């Protein structure tokens, strides 16, 4: 007989979805406030829709043929959203994925109510939001890892093998290291199963060992296939920069130097690993009495993932190991270990719930302190939706209002997919168009057909078919002559007296 969810379960699910939606709203407002301006954001935006717009797979204006660098194939699933909503489609996709994960947790039949509250408290804490926010960068496909790992761990815990295979496949499509992350979650799952069967007979343990062997072999083959695909793409496609194999070899050399005792490299690596430990402990703290089990499970499962993260940070001399998008995979694995370590049933009385809430509050307070001191991350400011709605404290507030109104008008009127460039990191207003960065123009799919330049700087000679556009405040426009009527229309709208 199916047990109907209680009022408390529905309340928990509603509250969790509200938290995710609010976080998504704040992220959308941060983008509107020009807070996400790094080239990576717009590179991923282009990759998500390049197949539809130009017939090129994972093509962007920052690195060129990105399929030779990373296996970001899950971005193709964002295409319907980004074609319709531009950059907001990437944010919406993340919100939908996180909402699915928290609803799944709220209704998880193998967790009691305190266990679900504790898990949501760990999965929706300040560090989780800082990763979801991903300041400056705004988006990386790796931000999909935490909710996918929660879904995978719940399916494994409940024995839903077919659904687990589907979630694992989606995780592997995020990036080439997705197969490693899946393998780590599987190691945690089967290690716990074997620990629980430690007193059983060999005949009872044998099916678990066989299932673990098959599953890990499948992930190893998937990882090998992914790396082979990268190698093949690196030789089939034009090479605008170092391919994946060259980057890995360079990183392995730096790992060797760090292990051998190279001062700066070793120091950066150790600080990064210490940060990993702190993040995992704080996330798992709401487990309470099962904290030790969760940490041991994570210790057993994490070495392959940590090795991949270290190699991935090698090209940057291990300075950016704690970037939010680099922590996302580790956070996902820790969340999976949280799911697997949680008790199947326990006392659901008030004392139990009070203890869980106290641990969640303690974990959140410690996370806020760590974020503020180590990263200078102002979580409350990034979650102040009323202030963000007004543009208070964002980069948009530093742009003259007339200039910003003019740019937003251009972004709304110009055709989607039109190649444009803009100075001063003002390109977020052109997220519906194809943003070209002047410093990396040689990698772009096409040259800009409209350029926003400084009105005071010396302007380059016009190309054939281009005309000088109007000046607005500190900005000027050079564009194809056929686009000037659109530009002039925005100019009239900006200068029109308010009604």
N, C-alpha and C positions, 0 to 999 in steps of 0.2 A: 504493500500500500504506500502510495506517495504521500509524504508529509508536506502539508502546506506551509509555506514560510510564515513565520510569526510577524507580528507588528514590529517587533524590535529589529527583525531582519530587514524588513522593508524600510524602516527608518534609517538603519545603517547604510543600506544601499543608496537611498536618496541623498543622505548627507555626503557620502563618498563621491557620488556623481557631481553634486554641487561643488565640492572642493575642486574636482578636476576641471569643471566648466569655468569656475572662477579663475583658476590658474591659467586656463587657456585664454580667457578674456584679457587678463593682465598681459599675457605674452603678445596677444594681438595688438594691444594698446602700446606696448613697448616697441613693436615694429612700426606702428603708425608714428611713434615719437622718434623715429630714425635711430633707435638704439641698436638695431642689428644691421650692421653695414659692412661686415667682413666679406671678402670675396667668396669665401666658402659657401655662404648662404646662397648667393646668386649662382654659383656654380652648380649646386644641387638643384636649384630651381630650374636651370636650363637642362640639366640631365634628365629631370623628371618628364620633360615634355619635348625633348629634342627628337625622339623617334616619331612623334606625331607631326611635329612642325617641319622637320627637315629630312626625316627618314634615316637619321644617324643615331646609333645606339650610344647612350650615355655621353653625348657630346656637350661640352660646355665652353664658355668664353674665357675661362681662367687657365685651364690646363690643356684644353683641346680634346683629344680622344681619351676620355677618362677610363674607358674599359681596359686600357693597357696599364692602369695604375691600381684600381680597386674594383672589386665585384659588388657594386652598389645596385644590384638588380631589383631590390625591393622598391627603389624609387619609381619604377614603372607603374607600380600600383597607386602611386600618388598622382599620376598623370590626369585622371578625370577631375581631381580637385584643383590642381594647379592650373589646368587649362581654363577652368571657370573662375577661380578666385585668386590666381597669381600666388604670391608668397603666402597669403593666408591659407591656401590649400595645404601647404606643408604643416602649418600650425594645426589646422583642422584635423588632418590625418593623425597627428600625434595625440590630440585630444580624444578622438574616437578610440584609438588603441588603448589609451590609459583608462578611459571610461569602461571599455569592455573588461579590462583586467580588474578594476575595483568592483564592478558588479559581480564578476565571477567569484571574487573573494567573499563578498557580502553574502552570497547564496551557497558557498561551498559546504556540501553536506558532511564532509569529514572533519570540519572544524567547528568547535563550539563557539558561542557568541564572544566570550573573552578572547579566544584565539583569533577570531576574525578582526576584532577591534585592534588587537596587538599587531597583527600583520598589516592592517591598513595604516596604523600609526607608524610603522616602520617604512612602509612603501610611500607614504605621503608626507614625510618629514621635510625639514628645511634643506637637507642635502639633496634629497630627491627633487625638490623644487629648483634648487640651484642648477642641477643637471638638466632638468626640463627647460629651464630658462636659457641656459647656455649663453651668458652675456657676450656681447659683441658678435659672436659667431651666429647665434640664433637657432641654427639647425644643423644637425648631422644625422645621417641615417642611424648611427649607433644609439641615438636617443630612443629608438624603438626597442632596444634590448631589455630594459627593466620590465615593461609590461608583458613582453613576449615570454620572458623567463618565468614570471609569475604564472602565466597561463600554462606553460609547459610543465612546471612543477605540480600544479594542481591536477592536470590530466594524468601525470605519472602517479601521483598519490592516490587518485581515484581509480586507477587501472583503465583509463580511457585511452587505449593504445592508438586507435586510429586518429583520434583528435590530437594526440601527442605528436604523431608523425606529421600531421599538417602544420602544427605550430612550429615544430622543429624545422620543417622545410622553409617556412617564412623566416625563421631566425637565420638560417643559412644564407638566405637571399639578401640579408642586410649588408653583409660585407664578407670578405674571405675568412675572417676569424670567427664568423658565426658558427661554423662547424665545430671549432674548438670549444666555444661556449656551450653548445649543445652537449658535447662530450663531457664537459665538466659537470653539467647538471645531471647527466646520466650516471656519472661516477658517484655523485652525492646520493642519488636515489638508490642505486644498487648497493652501495656501501652500507647504507642504513638498513636496507632489506637483509643483507647478510649478517649485520650486527644483531638484528632482531631474531635471526635464525641461528645464532651462535650455539645454542644448545640443541638444535635439531640434528637429525641424522643426515649423513651425506646425500641420501636419496632425496630428502626434502630441499636441500640446498642446491642440488645439481641443476634444476630448471632455472633457478635465479642466475646461477653462474653462466648457463648457456644463453639466457636472454641478455645478460650484460655483455657477453662476448659478441653476440650478433649486433647489438645496438652500437657498441663502440667501434666495431669493424665498419659498420655502415657510415658512421660519422668520420672515421679515418679516410674511407674511400671518397666521401663527399669533400673533405678538405683537400685531398690529393687532386680530385677533379677540378676543384676551384683554383688551385695553384697552377695546374696544367693549363686551364683556360686563360689565366693571367699571362702565363708564359707565351701562349699562342697569340693572344691579343697584342702583346708587346712586340711581336714580330710581324703581325699582319697589318697593324694600323700605323699611321705616321707617328713618330716619336717626338712629341713636343718637349719632353723633359725626361728625366730618368724614369725608366720603367720599374715595375714592382721588383723584379729580380735584382736590379742594380741597387735599389734602395735597401733591400734586405741584406745584401752583402755588405754594404757600407755600415748598416746598423750592427751587424754581427761583429764587425771589427771594433766598433766603439764599445760593445758589450765586453769584448775581450780586454780592451784597455781598462775598463772600469773594474773588472774582476782582478786584473793584474795590479791594481792599486793606483791608477792614474788619479791624482788628487781631485780635480774638479768633477770629472765624470763620476768617480766613486761617490763623492759627496752628494751630487745631484740624485744619483740612483738610490742611495740610502734614504735621503729625505723623501723621495717619491714612495718607496716601499713603506716607510713609517706612516705616510699619509694613507696608504691603502689599508694598513692595519687599523688606524683610527676610524676610518669611514666604516669598515666592516663591524667593528665593536659597537659603535654608536647605533648603527642600523639594527643590529641583532639584540640590543639591550632590552627591548620590550619582551623578549622571550622569557625573561625572569629566570626561573629555576632551570629552564632548558637552554640557557645561554651557553653553557659549556658544551652541550651537545651540538648546538648550531655552529659554534666556533670550530669544534673538532671536525665537523662535517665539511666546513669551508676550508679548513686546513688540508684535508685529504683531497678535496676536489679542485682547488684553485691553482696548483703549480703550473699546469699547461697554459691556463689563461694568463697568469702573471708573466710567464715567459714570453707569451705573444705580446702583451702590453709593453714589456720592457724592450723587446725588439722593435716594436712600433715607435717607441719614444727615442730610440737610438739616433736617428738622423737629426734630432733636435738636442742632442747631448743630454738627454734625460731631464731637461729643464721643465718640460710641460707634461709630466706624467699625471698631474692632478688637474689638467684641463677637464671641464665637465664631460665633454664627449669621449674622453679617454677613460673616465671613471664609470661611464654608463654600463659597460660590460661587467665590471666588477660589482657594481650595485645590483645588476640583474642576477648574477650568481649568488650574491649574499641574500637577495630576496627569495630566490629559489630554495636556498638552504633554510631560510626562515620557514617557508611553507612546509618543507619536508620534516623539520624538527619540531613543529608545533604538535601539541598533544591532540589525540583524536577526540578525547572527551575529558572533561574535568568539572570541578564544581563551578557552577555558573552563578553563584550567589553574589551578593553585594560586595563582600570582602574581596572575592577574586577579581571582580570588575574594578574595584577601587585600586587594587594592587596593579592591575594592567594599566589603568589610566595614569597612575603615579609614575610608572616606568616609562610610559610614552612621553609624559611631560618632562621627565628627567632627560630622556634621550633628546627631545627637541631642544631643550635649554642648552645642553652640551653641544649639540650641532650648531646652534646659532652662535654660541661663543667661539667655536672653532672656525666657522665661516668668517666671522667678523675679524678675528685676530690674524688668521693665516691668509685669507684671500681678500679681506676688506669688503666682503659682500654684504650689502645693505638689503637684507631680505624684506624688511617691512616696506622700504621705499619701492621695491620691485613688485610688491603686492598691494600697493595703495591705488586701487582702481580709480577712485574719484580724482586723485591728483594726476594720475596718468591720463585720464580722459581730458583734463585741462591742458596737458602737456607740461605740467610743472616738473622741473627737475630732469627733463629729457633733453636730448640733443636738439630736438625740434625747437625748444624754447630759445636756443641760441641763434637760430636763423631769423633774420628780419621777416616779420609777418607777411609783408608784400611779396618778398621773394618766394616764401614757402607756398603762399596761395597760388602764385603763378606756376610753380613747379607741379603742384598737385593738380592743377587744371590741365597742364600738359599731359601728365600721367594718365588722366581720365579720358582725354580726347584722342591721344595718339593711338594708332592701330596696335592691337596686341601683336607681340612678336617683332615689332620694329626695332632695329638695332639703334641704341642710343648710348651716350656717355654723358657723365656729369662730374663736375669737380666737387671737392670738399665732402666726399662721402654722402652726397645727397641722392645717390642712386636708389635708395629704397622707394622713393615716390614713383619710380619707373618699373616696379616689379611686374607689371603686366606686359611690359616690353622686354626686349632682350638686351640686358645691360652689358656693355663692353667697357672694360677697364683700360684706360690709355696705356698704362704700364705693361699690359699683357695683350695688347691689341693683335699681336701676331698670332695668338692662339684662338682668336674669335672666329665664329662661323662666318661673319660678314663685317664689313666696316660700318661704323656708325653713320646713320642717315640723318641724325640730329645730334648736335653737341651743345651741352650747356657749359659755357666757359666763363672765366672771370671778365667782368666788364672793364677792369683797370689794367689787366695784363695785355701784353702785345699779342694780337691775334694772328694766327698762322694764315698764310695765303689760302684762299678758297680753292677747293677742287672744282672740276668741271661739273656743272649742274647744281652747285651750292650757291646760296645767297646769304647775305648778312641779315640776321634777324634783329629784333628790337632788343633794347636793354631794359632791364627791370632791376632797380636797386643796384646791387653789386654783381648782377648776372647779365650775361648776354647769350644769344643763341645764334649758332651757325647751322643751317639745315638745307636739305634739298629744297629747291625753290617751290616745288609743289606742296610742301608742308607748311609754307609760311602763312597761308590763310588760317590754319589751325592755331599757329602761334599767335597771330594777330588777334584772333578771337579771345584767347586767354588773356592777352594784354589788355583788351578793352574791358573784360570782366573784372580784372584786378583793379584797374584804375577807375572803374565806375563808382560814383558816390553811393554810399549805403542808403538803402531806402528807408 
